[in-house]
């Protein structure tokens, strides 16, 4: 999705930072919403929606990670965290919660633009190196997958609550079935070439996905661990007959 047709929600308790980010994003044609706390951010998401969120994890009296959890519980909107330079633990936890990227302070506005454009493009496109699904619905072990619409229907017909990170990972497996994929390969397929060693939260991402799609997450059979390599989808997705 191009930045000039996107709506970006900036969550930061510092009005100067919000103004800087708003002006920077608006120069590229984006529509920008601003929120100074988690409550205001959630109200804006519910009432107006957004294509991407930038979230400062240091929101004064509010824990930014709690805001990230609340946003992710209600929406699959991509999240770019803004963190202090030394806040490694917060970055890792944020990525495990389903955030899509992070920017460390102090940052340059050009870095913000580059990362926003990358995340928007990544969430609008099939995973790098994968064969597009062409919008087809896939069936997998009783699940109904419409990955382009970011919709996964459980075996009982109810919708699964999936995040953008879940869908990218599921797409990587669905388009490479019966193949052992290393953790590095999965990061390439889901994050592109720009990931760093800090981003290697793939085990936690797989664990979260298993909880949503496995018949018994404690004994996963659909996404199997391949010792010494990584993970493998053990069934080939099928397209329904037309």
C-alpha angles and dihedrals in degrees: 000000000000117000092232091064096042135099114220124196112209113201113192133129091217109085091200091058091046090052092048093051093043093052092045094051094042091056085065092050099259123144109234131205121190132210129175097197142018096263093055090045093054092048091053092048091051096044103036109009127216139224094217139006129213109201127190106211091207103070098157107240092011125074107233090210089060088052090050090052091050093048092047092048090059105030145026091216112142114259127206111193122212110209142174114266094252099039095107095147092052090050092052093046090047092052090048089053089059104268112155102216144342138225120205122219131276092048136174119232090235089061090051092052093046094050094044091052091047094051093046091049092046093051093048096049138058116265114283112273094010129122109249117246090222090225092294120149113240130206119212124175092327094318124118113220124194098169096173089058090039091236126140119180118203125229091263092054097256121125118257116228101237131173128214088258090053091051095048090051093045090049091052091054095041092053094045103041124171090016126113107236120199120225090250091051091050090051090051091050096046104031104026125225096312101076122118130209089263089066094063096116091126095124091058091046091053090048091053092047092049090055089058103042110022120096088222112015089191089061105030115198102163098056105032127193112239105207113237093006116054132251140332135198103230098202133053112236114240129216115226117249114263 
